[in-house]
Amino acid sequence: MIEKDFIPSTYKFEPEQGKVQYTAPSNIALVKYWGKKPNQIPANASVSFTLDECKTITSVGFTKLNKENKDYSFELLFEGKSREDFKPKIELFFMRIEKYLPFLKKYHFAIDTSNSFPHSSGIASSASGMAALALCLMDMEKQMVPGMDPEFFFRKASFLARLGSGSACRSVKGNLVQWGEHNEITGSTNLYGIPYPYEVDEVFKSYQDTILLVHKGQKSVSSTVGHDLMHNHPFAKNRFGQAHENLIRLRSIFAEGNLKDFIEVVESEALTLHAMMMTSIPYFILMKPNTLNIIEKIWEFRRETQNHLCFTLDAGANVHLLYPEDEKNEVNKFIKDELIAYCENGQYICDRIGFGAKKM
């Protein structure tokens, strides 16, 4: 599909009022994208696990206005409280997607959103939040276009979510999602995320993700700024090539259930992401001392036990522990005995691979 396919021609009818609610999960990238082109296009392709417990629940009530508004009309509640500081991001999102949802200025929206995970827990909520909001708005459009193809519905929802937050396009479907053009991955596109199109061994369909909350405060550098610093990065070309090759490598890893090579790719990707941050101009470090302490402990644990526990990192200090379900008891004991001491206030979140967004 191409961008113009998401621009509607006419609507059959426009409802006077209604309400819709969706829940959308967070996701964690295995092959990272770092660097963006204009219009929320990724500099390299990525693939991610969709999570299960870490999600955003969003409801949108809508009432048709007497006449089309000059501006966007909406109110926003987050965790039951009005958040004026969130409004500019929603306005920017509406501006980006109005071309594809031309009814936006005809309605007043009551947006009520909350996360299943603690606020400021270090889990990026922009992906789950924008995905949930995009799905609610797409459900409205579906009412205006009876008989809309379900596959088109999810593709356009992912397309719209991307315009709010790039990684949000990977939070619409699950459990393994590919985003970004790759000449050796069938159906891949920069416009939206797609379910991973190749064989995946059963071991990866029940993978566990325990998130160690090393630092819950504001990041010193936002992801948006970090992405921009890749434009003139001296190692950008090699990094994009590395991501391309790792995606090729993962195809056989996923098909064969090769956990040893999975660990190598995932941990290398995580460390490369932070290496890009540390070698940009200006340079910055988002890992904390306890991030490194945890990584050392994981490596030691794996050497001693031959367990398949590995880590990945997002653009922050917190550590995602990835491991197969049949090693869950051993890993949980290790967390409680060895790793909890490195978590802020001893906090961590137990999650697992999920299967995408749901209508409530």
Residue, then its C-alpha position, 0 to 999 in steps of 0.5 A: m500500500i502507499e500513503k494515498d491509499f489511507i486518504p478517504s474519499t467520502y463517508k457514508f454517514e457521520p454518527e452524532q455521538g458515541k464512545v469507543q475504547y481500546t487497549a494497546p500494549s507497549n513493545i520492546a524492539l529486538v533490532k532497534y531503529w535509531g534515527k528518523k527521516p522526515n514524516q516519522i520514517p525510520a532510518n532502518a527497519s526494526v522488529s519487536f516483541t509486543l508485550d502483554e501486561c504493560k499497556t494503555i487503556t484509552s476511551v474516546g467519547f465523541t459528539k458532533l459539533n453544530k459546525e466544523n471547528k477551526d481548531y481541534s476540540f478535545e478534553l484529555l484525562f490521564e489517570g482520571k486527572s486533567r493534563e494540560d501538558f499532554k495536549p500539545k502532543i495530541e494537537l500535533f498528532f491531530m495535525r499530522i493525521e487530519k489529512y487521513l481522518p478529515f472528520l477530526k474538526k467536526y467533533h468534540f472528543a473526550i479522551d480518557t487514558s491510563n496505563s496499566f504500569p506505574h507512571s514514570s516507571g521508565i516504560a515508554s508509554s508513547a507507543s501504547g498510548m498513540a496506538a490506543l488512540a489511533l485505534c479509537l479514531m479508526d473505530m470511528e472511521k469504520q462506523m462511517v465506512p461500513g464493510m471496511d476490510p479488517e486488514f485495512f483497518f489495522r494497517k491504517a491504525s498502525f500508519l496513523a499511530r506511527l505519525g504520533s510516535g514511530s514505535a507506536c506502529r508496532s503496538v497494534k498487532g502482535n506478537l512479533v512485529q516488523w516495521g521498516e522497508h527491508n528488501e529481503i522481508t516480504g511485505s515490509t514497509n516504512l508506513y506501518g508495522i506488519p506481523y512478522p511474515y516468516e516461521v517462528d519457533e514455539v519457544f519465542k511465542s511464550y517468551q518472558d520479559t521482566i523489566l528491571l526499573v533501574h531509574k524512573g526519573q526523566k531522561s537527560v535526553s529525549s528519544t526525539v533529540g537522540h534520533d535527530l543526532m543520527h543525521n550527522h553521526p560518523f557511524a550511522k551508515n555502518r549502524f544501519g547496515q548492521a541492523h539490516e544484517n541482523l534482521i536477515r540473521l533473525r529469520s533463521i534464528f526465529a525459525e530454528g529456535n536458536l537461543k544462543d544466536f538470539i542472545e548474541v543479536v539482541e544484546s549486541e543491538a542493545l549495546t549498539l543503540h547506547a554506543m550510538m548515543m555515546t558517540s554522537i555530537p553532543y554525546f550522552i549516556l542514558m545507562k546508569p551504574n546499576t544498568l551495567n551492574i545488572i548486565e555483568k550479573i546476567w553474563e555471570f549467571r549465564r556462564e554458570t548456569q547455561n541458562h538462556l537469560c539475556f537483556t535488551l535496553d530501550a533508550g534509557a537505564n532500565v533493563h528488559l530481561l528476556y528468557p524462555e518460559d520454561e526457565k521462568n522459575e530459575v530466572n525469578k529466583f535469580i532476580k530476587d536473590e541477585l538483581i532486585a538490589y539494583c532496582e530503584n526501590g526494589q521495583y520490577i515488572c513481570d511481563r510476557i509476549g502479548f498478541g496486540a491491541k484489543k477493543m474493550 
